[in-house]
Amino acid sequence: MAGAEHEVLVARDAMTVYSFLLDGANLPRWQTDVRSVGLSSGSTGSMGAGYQVTMDGPRGRPVARDYQITQARPGAEIQFQVVSGPSLLRGGFYLSTESAGTRVRFALEAPSKSFWSFVHPAYRGRLRAAVRQLEKLPGVIEGRTTAD
């Protein structure tokens, strides 16, 4: 499996960060390649909730990357599984409380369809770029722009 992870510190309490991440409607606020998100099943932010997501794909074409929340531990962890799209990623947000706020780790795993998808640098680079978007999260949640 190919994977990537990244972490940031958000100067807010764990439940504030958890609630923000649990609501799929917030994705476009910090993930630049997300065009739209809509709840497709279940209740917003609950375990089992499904979200219909349209993202920028190759050459700017829209790509579906719908996902479902598979694990939700309030203030601590959110796991999800992409259920449609070019790559059926699994991922999660893992939160831990620190004196300065909440540390958030974003991890993605992509099951390899072949040996080459596992070792191909461009494929691994896309995963790393996806998790690095987490850098925008503190500014969004803390209510400041990335220029601050």
The 8 nearest C-alpha neighbors of each residue, nearest first, counted from 0:
[[1, 110, 111, 109, 117, 2, 108, 116],
 [0, 2, 117, 109, 108, 123, 111, 110],
 [1, 3, 108, 107, 109, 0, 126, 4],
 [4, 2, 127, 107, 106, 126, 108, 130],
 [3, 5, 106, 105, 130, 107, 104, 127],
 [4, 6, 105, 130, 104, 131, 106, 3],
 [5, 7, 104, 103, 105, 102, 4, 8],
 [8, 6, 103, 102, 134, 9, 104, 133],
 [7, 9, 102, 101, 103, 10, 100, 137],
 [10, 8, 137, 101, 11, 100, 102, 7],
 [11, 9, 100, 99, 101, 8, 141, 12],
 [12, 10, 100, 9, 101, 15, 13, 16],
 [11, 13, 15, 100, 14, 101, 16, 10],
 [12, 14, 74, 16, 101, 15, 17, 96],
 [13, 15, 74, 17, 16, 12, 18, 73],
 [16, 14, 18, 13, 17, 12, 19, 11],
 [15, 17, 19, 13, 14, 18, 20, 12],
 [16, 18, 14, 20, 74, 19, 15, 13],
 [19, 17, 21, 15, 16, 20, 14, 22],
 [18, 20, 16, 17, 21, 22, 15, 25],
 [21, 19, 17, 22, 18, 16, 23, 25],
 [20, 22, 44, 18, 19, 17, 23, 77],
 [23, 21, 44, 24, 20, 19, 25, 43],
 [22, 24, 25, 26, 21, 36, 50, 20],
 [23, 25, 22, 26, 36, 37, 27, 38],
 [26, 24, 23, 28, 27, 22, 19, 20],
 [25, 27, 28, 23, 24, 30, 29, 33],
 [28, 26, 30, 33, 29, 25, 31, 34],
 [29, 27, 26, 25, 30, 139, 31, 136],
 [28, 30, 27, 135, 26, 136, 31, 132],
 [31, 29, 27, 32, 26, 33, 132, 28],
 [30, 32, 33, 29, 27, 28, 132, 34],
 [31, 33, 55, 54, 30, 34, 27, 56],
 [34, 32, 54, 27, 31, 30, 35, 53],
 [35, 33, 54, 53, 32, 27, 55, 36],
 [36, 34, 53, 52, 33, 27, 37, 54],
 [37, 35, 52, 51, 24, 50, 53, 23],
 [38, 36, 51, 50, 39, 52, 24, 35],
 [37, 39, 50, 40, 49, 51, 43, 36],
 [38, 40, 50, 49, 51, 37, 41, 48],
 [41, 39, 49, 48, 38, 42, 50, 47],
 [42, 40, 48, 49, 47, 43, 45, 39],
 [41, 43, 45, 48, 44, 40, 38, 47],
 [44, 42, 45, 22, 48, 41, 38, 23],
 [43, 45, 21, 22, 42, 48, 46, 23],
 [46, 44, 48, 42, 43, 47, 41, 68],
 [45, 47, 68, 48, 71, 69, 70, 44],
 [46, 48, 68, 69, 67, 45, 49, 41],
 [49, 47, 41, 45, 40, 46, 68, 67],
 [48, 50, 67, 40, 39, 66, 38, 47],
 [51, 49, 38, 39, 66, 37, 65, 52],
 [50, 52, 65, 37, 36, 39, 38, 49],
 [53, 51, 36, 65, 64, 63, 35, 50],
 [54, 52, 63, 35, 34, 62, 61, 64],
 [55, 53, 33, 34, 62, 32, 61, 56],
 [56, 54, 61, 32, 59, 60, 62, 33],
 [55, 57, 60, 62, 59, 61, 54, 58],
 [56, 58, 59, 60, 55, 61, 62, 54],
 [57, 59, 60, 56, 55, 61, 62, 54],
 [60, 58, 55, 56, 57, 61, 54, 62],
 [59, 61, 56, 58, 55, 57, 62, 54],
 [62, 60, 55, 56, 54, 53, 59, 63],
 [61, 63, 54, 56, 53, 55, 64, 60],
 [64, 62, 53, 84, 52, 65, 54, 83],
 [63, 65, 84, 52, 83, 53, 81, 62],
 [66, 64, 51, 52, 83, 50, 82, 81],
 [67, 65, 81, 82, 80, 50, 49, 64],
 [66, 68, 49, 80, 79, 48, 47, 69],
 [67, 69, 79, 47, 46, 48, 70, 78],
 [70, 68, 79, 78, 47, 46, 67, 80],
 [71, 69, 78, 77, 68, 46, 72, 79],
 [70, 72, 77, 46, 76, 73, 78, 69],
 [71, 73, 76, 75, 74, 77, 70, 17],
 [74, 72, 75, 71, 76, 17, 14, 77],
 [73, 75, 14, 13, 17, 72, 76, 94],
 [76, 74, 94, 72, 73, 93, 95, 17],
 [75, 77, 93, 72, 92, 71, 94, 74],
 [78, 76, 71, 92, 91, 70, 72, 93],
 [79, 77, 91, 70, 69, 90, 68, 92],
 [80, 78, 68, 69, 90, 67, 89, 91],
 [79, 81, 89, 66, 67, 82, 88, 90],
 [80, 82, 66, 87, 88, 65, 83, 89],
 [81, 83, 66, 65, 87, 80, 67, 84],
 [84, 82, 65, 64, 81, 63, 87, 85],
 [83, 85, 64, 63, 86, 87, 62, 65],
 [84, 86, 87, 83, 64, 62, 63, 88],
 [87, 85, 84, 88, 109, 83, 81, 110],
 [88, 86, 81, 82, 84, 83, 109, 89],
 [89, 87, 109, 81, 108, 86, 80, 90],
 [90, 88, 80, 108, 107, 79, 81, 109],
 [91, 89, 107, 106, 79, 78, 108, 80],
 [90, 92, 78, 77, 106, 105, 79, 93],
 [91, 93, 105, 77, 104, 76, 78, 103],
 [92, 94, 76, 104, 103, 75, 91, 105],
 [95, 93, 103, 75, 102, 76, 101, 92],
 [96, 94, 102, 101, 75, 97, 103, 93],
 [95, 97, 101, 100, 13, 102, 94, 98],
 [98, 96, 100, 99, 101, 95, 102, 8],
 [97, 99, 100, 96, 101, 10, 12, 102],
 [100, 98, 97, 10, 101, 8, 9, 11],
 [101, 99, 10, 11, 97, 9, 12, 98],
 [102, 100, 96, 9, 13, 95, 97, 8],
 [101, 103, 8, 95, 94, 7, 9, 96],
 [104, 102, 94, 6, 7, 93, 8, 101],
 [103, 105, 6, 93, 92, 5, 106, 94],
 [106, 104, 92, 4, 5, 91, 130, 6],
 [105, 107, 4, 90, 91, 3, 104, 92],
 [108, 106, 90, 2, 3, 89, 4, 88],
 [109, 107, 2, 89, 88, 1, 90, 110],
 [108, 110, 88, 1, 0, 111, 2, 89],
 [111, 109, 0, 112, 108, 1, 88, 87],
 [110, 112, 0, 113, 117, 116, 109, 1],
 [113, 111, 110, 116, 114, 117, 115, 109],
 [114, 112, 111, 115, 116, 117, 110, 118],
 [113, 115, 117, 116, 118, 111, 112, 119],
 [116, 114, 117, 118, 113, 119, 111, 112],
 [115, 117, 119, 113, 114, 111, 118, 122],
 [118, 116, 115, 1, 114, 111, 119, 0],
 [117, 119, 115, 116, 120, 114, 123, 1],
 [118, 120, 116, 115, 122, 121, 117, 123],
 [119, 121, 123, 122, 124, 118, 117, 116],
 [122, 120, 124, 123, 119, 125, 126, 118],
 [123, 121, 125, 124, 120, 119, 116, 126],
 [122, 124, 120, 126, 125, 121, 127, 119],
 [125, 123, 121, 127, 122, 126, 120, 128],
 [126, 124, 128, 122, 123, 127, 129, 121],
 [125, 127, 129, 123, 124, 128, 3, 130],
 [128, 126, 124, 3, 130, 129, 125, 131],
 [129, 127, 125, 131, 126, 130, 124, 132],
 [130, 128, 126, 127, 131, 132, 125, 133],
 [129, 131, 132, 127, 128, 5, 4, 133],
 [132, 130, 133, 128, 129, 134, 5, 127],
 [133, 131, 134, 130, 129, 135, 30, 128],
 [132, 134, 131, 136, 135, 130, 7, 6],
 [135, 133, 132, 136, 131, 7, 137, 6],
 [136, 134, 133, 29, 138, 137, 132, 139],
 [135, 137, 139, 133, 138, 134, 29, 140],
 [138, 136, 9, 140, 139, 141, 135, 134],
 [139, 137, 143, 141, 136, 144, 140, 135],
 [138, 140, 136, 142, 137, 141, 143, 135],
 [141, 139, 137, 142, 138, 136, 16, 9],
 [140, 142, 138, 139, 137, 143, 10, 11],
 [143, 141, 139, 140, 138, 144, 137, 145],
 [144, 142, 138, 141, 139, 147, 145, 140],
 [143, 145, 146, 138, 147, 142, 139, 135],
 [144, 146, 147, 138, 143, 135, 139, 137],
 [147, 145, 144, 143, 138, 135, 139, 142],
 [146, 145, 144, 143, 138, 142, 141, 137]]
